[in-house]
Amino acid sequence: MRPIWTALLALASAGLAANTSLYTSLEPGACRNLVTDPSGAGFVRDLCGGVGGYQLLVEEGDLRQNVTVRRGGVQTSLELWSVVGSAFSSLGSRAEWRLGAGVPVALILRYNLSDPVEASKVTSYLVVARLGTRPCVIARIAPGPQQNVRARQVADRVAGQSCLRAP
């Protein structure tokens, strides 16, 4: 009887294991430049490393940044420049990958968004995106106490979360 209880306890403990984080850089020097077009407002696309077979395409055009999630030849834009905000924007220096049982389940990005009227006023959001077959933004966490903790809590409960839509 004891081996059965030990096995059940091990299974229950595994189900309670906390998600973990891994970080990858979004800095231009750590990513490979794919496209640079200086004409007009300019456009840049860099390929950045990821976790668990994922890669991130960081795109910038007209002083606005976006991320496209790529895995196995499938690319899905997170549409940050419309879902989170359409004003001038920039990404933080790294991506946080939330892993459940060693598998990437969510992505957390810092997204600095300028005020549309006063561009020098910047709000630094944490954006939570679910991964899987249809990556999308599920939350925009406003600055405040425990912002990182709140973003991780949302990221750890991605199942069943609806995608945010552009306003």
C-alpha positions in Angstrom: 0.0 0.0 0.0 2.9 2.4 0.8 4.2 2.5 -2.8 0.8 3.5 -4.1 0.6 6.5 -1.6 4.2 7.5 -2.5 3.3 7.5 -6.2 0.1 9.5 -5.6 2.0 12.0 -3.5 4.7 12.4 -6.2 2.0 13.0 -8.8 0.3 15.6 -6.6 3.5 17.3 -5.9 4.4 17.5 -9.7 1.0 19.1 -10.3 1.8 21.8 -7.7 5.3 22.6 -9.1 5.7 26.3 -9.8 6.4 27.6 -13.3 9.9 28.9 -13.9 11.4 31.7 -16.0 14.1 31.8 -18.6 15.3 35.0 -20.2 16.5 35.8 -23.7 17.9 39.0 -25.1 16.1 41.3 -27.4 19.1 43.6 -27.8 20.1 44.2 -31.5 23.6 42.8 -30.8 22.2 39.5 -29.6 19.8 39.2 -32.5 20.5 38.6 -36.2 19.4 41.4 -38.5 17.2 40.2 -41.4 16.0 43.4 -42.9 17.0 47.1 -42.7 15.2 49.5 -44.9 16.1 53.2 -44.2 13.7 54.6 -46.7 10.7 56.6 -45.5 10.0 56.0 -41.8 12.4 53.1 -41.9 11.9 49.4 -41.1 14.0 46.9 -39.3 13.4 43.2 -38.6 15.7 41.2 -36.3 15.6 37.5 -35.4 16.1 36.8 -31.7 16.6 33.5 -30.0 14.0 31.9 -27.8 13.2 28.8 -25.8 11.7 25.4 -26.6 11.9 25.9 -30.4 10.4 29.4 -30.3 12.1 32.4 -31.9 11.1 36.1 -31.8 11.1 38.5 -34.8 11.5 42.0 -33.5 10.2 44.6 -35.9 10.4 48.4 -35.9 8.8 50.8 -38.2 8.1 54.5 -37.7 9.4 54.4 -34.1 7.0 51.6 -33.2 8.0 48.1 -32.2 6.3 44.7 -32.5 7.1 41.1 -31.9 6.2 38.1 -34.1 6.4 34.7 -32.5 7.9 32.0 -34.7 8.0 28.2 -34.2 8.4 25.5 -36.7 8.0 27.7 -39.7 4.7 29.3 -38.4 4.8 33.0 -37.6 2.2 34.8 -35.5 2.4 38.6 -35.0 1.4 39.8 -31.5 0.3 43.1 -33.1 1.7 45.0 -30.1 1.5 48.3 -32.1 -2.2 48.0 -32.3 -3.3 45.7 -29.3 -1.2 47.4 -26.7 -1.0 50.9 -28.1 -0.4 52.7 -31.4 1.9 55.5 -30.2 5.7 55.5 -30.4 7.0 52.4 -28.6 10.0 50.4 -27.7 10.6 46.9 -26.2 12.6 46.2 -23.1 15.9 44.5 -23.4 14.8 40.9 -22.7 12.0 38.4 -23.1 10.8 36.4 -20.1 9.6 32.9 -21.0 7.3 31.2 -18.5 7.8 27.4 -18.5 5.4 24.8 -17.1 7.0 21.4 -16.6 9.9 22.7 -18.8 7.6 23.7 -21.7 7.2 27.4 -22.7 3.6 28.4 -22.0 3.8 32.2 -21.9 5.9 35.2 -22.9 6.3 38.4 -20.9 7.7 41.5 -22.6 8.3 45.0 -21.4 6.6 47.5 -23.7 7.3 51.2 -23.3 4.5 53.2 -24.8 4.7 57.0 -25.4 1.7 59.2 -24.7 0.1 60.1 -28.0 -0.1 63.8 -27.1 3.1 64.2 -25.1 5.7 61.8 -26.6 8.2 62.3 -23.8 5.8 60.8 -21.3 6.3 57.0 -21.4 4.3 54.3 -19.7 6.1 51.0 -19.2 3.7 48.0 -19.5 4.3 44.3 -19.1 2.6 42.4 -21.9 1.7 38.8 -21.4 1.3 36.6 -24.4 0.2 33.0 -24.4 2.1 30.6 -26.6 1.0 27.3 -28.2 -0.9 26.9 -31.5 -2.2 30.5 -31.6 0.1 32.9 -29.7 -1.6 36.2 -28.7 -1.5 39.0 -26.1 -3.8 38.1 -23.2 -2.9 41.0 -20.8 -1.4 44.4 -20.5 -0.1 45.0 -16.9 0.1 48.7 -16.0 3.0 50.0 -13.9 2.6 49.7 -10.1 3.7 47.7 -7.1 4.4 44.0 -7.8 4.0 44.6 -11.6 6.4 41.6 -12.4 4.6 39.4 -9.9 1.2 40.2 -11.4 2.5 39.5 -14.9 3.8 36.1 -13.9 0.5 35.2 -12.1 -1.4 36.0 -15.3 1.2 34.1 -17.4 0.9 31.0 -15.2 -2.9 30.9 -15.8 -2.9 31.3 -19.6 -5.2 28.3 -20.3 -8.6 29.6 -21.5 -7.6 33.3 -21.5 -9.0 35.3 -24.4 -6.8 37.3 -26.7 -6.9 41.1 -26.4 -8.1 43.0 -29.4 -7.1 46.3 -30.8 -9.3 49.1 -29.4 
